[in-house]
Amino acid sequence: AEPPEHDEMLFIVIHQVYELWFKQLLHELDAIKKLFSANDLFGSIHLFKRVRMILKTLVGQLDI
């Protein structure tokens, strides 16, 4: 196995990346709420697709 300090770096990076993705998700969901309230269905769907891709990316990173 790798020395603990090597794995610690990976742990830190992965958690920082997840924090950034979750911040982006909150940003997108807030925009979706505003678009939905303004009856902008197409804009909402576009951002929902983006949220879906972000979530797929997050799930894909679980293997690391």
Number of C-alpha atoms within 10 A of each C-alpha: 5 6 7 8 9 10 11 11 10 12 12 10 11 14 11 12 13 13 12 10 17 15 11 14 19 12 12 17 15 12 16 21 13 14 17 15 11 11 11 13 13 11 15 21 14 11 18 17 11 14 20 12 12 16 15 11 12 15 10 10 12 8 6 7
